[in-house]
Amino acid sequence: MAKRSIAESSSDLLTTEEVMERLLADESLRRSAARCVLPAIRHGKEWRFRKRDLDAWIERHRSGLPPLPSA
């Protein structure tokens, strides 16, 4: 599997502020996120969230499925 460069993948990464904007829009997501660990990666000194991982987490939450175990 080929490695993606930071520049190539950075457009897929969300900042903490961007994630909070998405979660604050839905009360049940906000409550669930407060009790759960969201999928994230370390990017320098900050945490970043892959959009596809966050979308999958939101979809699992909305469908009532249990969260995936942390790696």
Backbone as JSON Lines, residues from 0, in Angstrom:
{"i":0,"aa":"M","n":[0.84,-1.17,0.0],"ca":[0.0,0.0,0.0],"c":[0.89,1.23,0.0]}
{"i":1,"aa":"A","n":[0.66,2.15,-0.9],"ca":[1.48,3.35,-1.02],"c":[1.14,4.35,0.07]}
{"i":2,"aa":"K","n":[2.16,5.0,0.6],"ca":[1.95,6.03,1.62],"c":[1.47,7.3,0.96]}
{"i":3,"aa":"R","n":[0.52,7.96,1.61],"ca":[0.05,9.25,1.12],"c":[0.85,10.34,1.81]}
{"i":4,"aa":"S","n":[1.19,11.37,1.08],"ca":[1.94,12.47,1.67],"c":[1.04,13.29,2.57]}
{"i":5,"aa":"I","n":[1.63,14.04,3.5],"ca":[0.87,14.91,4.39],"c":[0.07,15.92,3.58]}
{"i":6,"aa":"A","n":[0.66,16.5,2.55],"ca":[-0.03,17.49,1.72],"c":[-1.24,16.86,1.04]}
{"i":7,"aa":"E","n":[-1.09,15.64,0.59],"ca":[-2.18,14.95,-0.1],"c":[-3.31,14.61,0.87]}
{"i":8,"aa":"S","n":[-2.98,14.2,2.08],"ca":[-3.99,13.76,3.02],"c":[-4.51,14.88,3.92]}
{"i":9,"aa":"S","n":[-3.85,16.03,3.97],"ca":[-4.26,17.08,4.89],"c":[-5.64,17.63,4.57]}
{"i":10,"aa":"S","n":[-6.08,17.55,3.32],"ca":[-7.42,18.03,2.98],"c":[-8.49,17.11,3.57]}
{"i":11,"aa":"D","n":[-8.13,15.88,3.9],"ca":[-9.06,14.94,4.52],"c":[-9.08,15.06,6.04]}
{"i":12,"aa":"L","n":[-8.19,15.89,6.6],"ca":[-8.08,16.01,8.04],"c":[-8.86,17.21,8.55]}
{"i":13,"aa":"L","n":[-9.58,17.01,9.65],"ca":[-10.35,18.08,10.27],"c":[-9.66,18.51,11.56]}
{"i":14,"aa":"T","n":[-9.73,19.78,11.88],"ca":[-9.2,20.27,13.14],"c":[-10.2,19.97,14.25]}
{"i":15,"aa":"T","n":[-9.77,20.12,15.49],"ca":[-10.67,19.93,16.62],"c":[-11.86,20.87,16.52]}
{"i":16,"aa":"E","n":[-11.61,22.1,16.11],"ca":[-12.69,23.09,15.98],"c":[-13.71,22.66,14.92]}
{"i":17,"aa":"E","n":[-13.24,22.12,13.8],"ca":[-14.15,21.66,12.75],"c":[-14.99,20.48,13.22]}
{"i":18,"aa":"V","n":[-14.38,19.59,13.99],"ca":[-15.12,18.45,14.53],"c":[-16.19,18.94,15.5]}
{"i":19,"aa":"M","n":[-15.82,19.87,16.37],"ca":[-16.78,20.39,17.34],"c":[-17.96,21.06,16.65]}
{"i":20,"aa":"E","n":[-17.71,21.79,15.58],"ca":[-18.81,22.4,14.83],"c":[-19.81,21.34,14.37]}
{"i":21,"aa":"R","n":[-19.29,20.24,13.86],"ca":[-20.18,19.18,13.36],"c":[-20.93,18.5,14.5]}
{"i":22,"aa":"L","n":[-20.26,18.25,15.62],"ca":[-20.9,17.54,16.72],"c":[-21.87,18.42,17.49]}
{"i":23,"aa":"L","n":[-21.56,19.71,17.62],"ca":[-22.44,20.59,18.37],"c":[-23.78,20.81,17.69]}
{"i":24,"aa":"A","n":[-23.85,20.54,16.42],"ca":[-25.1,20.72,15.66],"c":[-26.16,19.68,16.05]}
{"i":25,"aa":"D","n":[-25.77,18.59,16.7],"ca":[-26.69,17.51,17.04],"c":[-26.51,17.15,18.51]}
{"i":26,"aa":"E","n":[-27.56,17.34,19.32],"ca":[-27.45,17.11,20.76],"c":[-27.05,15.68,21.12]}
{"i":27,"aa":"S","n":[-27.6,14.69,20.42],"ca":[-27.25,13.31,20.75],"c":[-25.79,13.0,20.39]}
{"i":28,"aa":"L","n":[-25.29,13.58,19.29],"ca":[-23.88,13.4,18.95],"c":[-22.99,14.07,19.99]}
{"i":29,"aa":"R","n":[-23.39,15.22,20.44],"ca":[-22.62,15.96,21.45],"c":[-22.51,15.13,22.73]}
{"i":30,"aa":"R","n":[-23.62,14.55,23.19],"ca":[-23.59,13.73,24.41],"c":[-22.74,12.48,24.21]}
{"i":31,"aa":"S","n":[-22.89,11.84,23.07],"ca":[-22.14,10.62,22.8],"c":[-20.65,10.9,22.69]}
{"i":32,"aa":"A","n":[-20.28,11.98,22.03],"ca":[-18.86,12.33,21.87],"c":[-18.22,12.62,23.22]}
{"i":33,"aa":"A","n":[-18.98,13.17,24.15],"ca":[-18.45,13.47,25.48],"c":[-18.12,12.19,26.26]}
{"i":34,"aa":"R","n":[-18.79,11.08,25.91],"ca":[-18.58,9.82,26.63],"c":[-17.67,8.85,25.88]}
{"i":35,"aa":"C","n":[-17.25,9.21,24.7],"ca":[-16.57,8.27,23.82],"c":[-15.27,8.88,23.28]}
{"i":36,"aa":"V","n":[-14.38,8.03,22.88],"ca":[-13.15,8.48,22.23],"c":[-13.39,8.5,20.73]}
{"i":37,"aa":"L","n":[-13.18,9.65,20.13],"ca":[-13.34,9.78,18.68],"c":[-12.07,9.3,17.98]}
{"i":38,"aa":"P","n":[-12.2,8.76,16.77],"ca":[-11.01,8.33,16.03],"c":[-10.19,9.55,15.62]}
{"i":39,"aa":"A","n":[-8.92,9.57,16.0],"ca":[-8.06,10.73,15.72],"c":[-6.62,10.28,15.49]}
{"i":40,"aa":"I","n":[-5.86,11.16,14.88],"ca":[-4.42,10.92,14.68],"c":[-3.66,12.15,15.17]}
{"i":41,"aa":"R","n":[-2.44,11.94,15.58],"ca":[-1.59,13.04,16.02],"c":[-0.93,13.64,14.78]}
{"i":42,"aa":"H","n":[-1.0,14.96,14.62],"ca":[-0.42,15.66,13.48],"c":[0.42,16.8,14.04]}
{"i":43,"aa":"G","n":[1.72,16.54,14.22],"ca":[2.56,17.52,14.9],"c":[2.18,17.57,16.37]}
{"i":44,"aa":"K","n":[1.89,18.77,16.87],"ca":[1.49,18.93,18.27],"c":[-0.03,18.9,18.45]}
{"i":45,"aa":"E","n":[-0.75,18.75,17.37],"ca":[-2.2,18.82,17.44],"c":[-2.84,17.5,17.03]}
{"i":46,"aa":"W","n":[-4.09,17.33,17.4],"ca":[-4.88,16.19,16.97],"c":[-5.64,16.56,15.72]}
{"i":47,"aa":"R","n":[-5.75,15.62,14.8],"ca":[-6.53,15.79,13.58],"c":[-7.47,14.58,13.46]}
{"i":48,"aa":"F","n":[-8.55,14.81,12.78],"ca":[-9.58,13.8,12.63],"c":[-9.82,13.58,11.15]}
{"i":49,"aa":"R","n":[-9.72,12.33,10.71],"ca":[-10.01,12.04,9.3],"c":[-11.5,12.17,9.09]}
{"i":50,"aa":"K","n":[-11.87,12.91,8.05],"ca":[-13.28,13.14,7.77],"c":[-14.02,11.82,7.6]}
{"i":51,"aa":"R","n":[-13.43,10.88,6.88],"ca":[-14.12,9.6,6.64],"c":[-14.3,8.82,7.95]}
{"i":52,"aa":"D","n":[-13.33,8.91,8.87],"ca":[-13.46,8.23,10.15],"c":[-14.56,8.88,11.0]}
{"i":53,"aa":"L","n":[-14.59,10.21,11.0],"ca":[-15.63,10.91,11.76],"c":[-17.01,10.62,11.16]}
{"i":54,"aa":"D","n":[-17.12,10.63,9.83],"ca":[-18.39,10.31,9.18],"c":[-18.85,8.9,9.55]}
{"i":55,"aa":"A","n":[-17.93,7.95,9.57],"ca":[-18.28,6.57,9.93],"c":[-18.72,6.5,11.4]}
{"i":56,"aa":"W","n":[-18.03,7.23,12.28],"ca":[-18.4,7.26,13.7],"c":[-19.81,7.83,13.86]}
{"i":57,"aa":"I","n":[-20.09,8.92,13.17],"ca":[-21.42,9.54,13.25],"c":[-22.48,8.56,12.72]}
{"i":58,"aa":"E","n":[-22.2,7.91,11.61],"ca":[-23.16,6.96,11.03],"c":[-23.42,5.8,11.99]}
{"i":59,"aa":"R","n":[-22.38,5.26,12.61],"ca":[-22.55,4.16,13.58],"c":[-23.39,4.64,14.75]}
{"i":60,"aa":"H","n":[-23.14,5.84,15.23],"ca":[-23.9,6.38,16.36],"c":[-25.37,6.52,15.97]}
{"i":61,"aa":"R","n":[-25.63,7.09,14.84],"ca":[-27.02,7.32,14.41],"c":[-27.77,6.02,14.13]}
{"i":62,"aa":"S","n":[-27.05,4.98,13.74],"ca":[-27.71,3.7,13.45],"c":[-27.87,2.84,14.71]}
{"i":63,"aa":"G","n":[-27.32,3.31,15.83],"ca":[-27.46,2.58,17.09],"c":[-26.45,1.47,17.28]}
{"i":64,"aa":"L","n":[-25.46,1.37,16.39],"ca":[-24.43,0.34,16.54],"c":[-23.44,0.74,17.62]}
{"i":65,"aa":"P","n":[-22.83,-0.23,18.31],"ca":[-21.83,0.11,19.31],"c":[-20.59,0.72,18.65]}
{"i":66,"aa":"P","n":[-19.85,1.56,19.38],"ca":[-18.64,2.14,18.81],"c":[-17.59,1.08,18.53]}
{"i":67,"aa":"L","n":[-16.75,1.32,17.54],"ca":[-15.65,0.41,17.24],"c":[-14.61,0.52,18.35]}
{"i":68,"aa":"P","n":[-13.94,-0.59,18.68],"ca":[-12.9,-0.52,19.71],"c":[-11.74,0.35,19.28]}
{"i":69,"aa":"S","n":[-11.1,1.02,20.24],"ca":[-9.93,1.86,19.94],"c":[-8.76,0.97,19.6]}
{"i":70,"aa":"A","n":[-7.91,1.47,18.69],"ca":[-6.72,0.7,18.3],"c":[-5.56,1.04,19.18]}
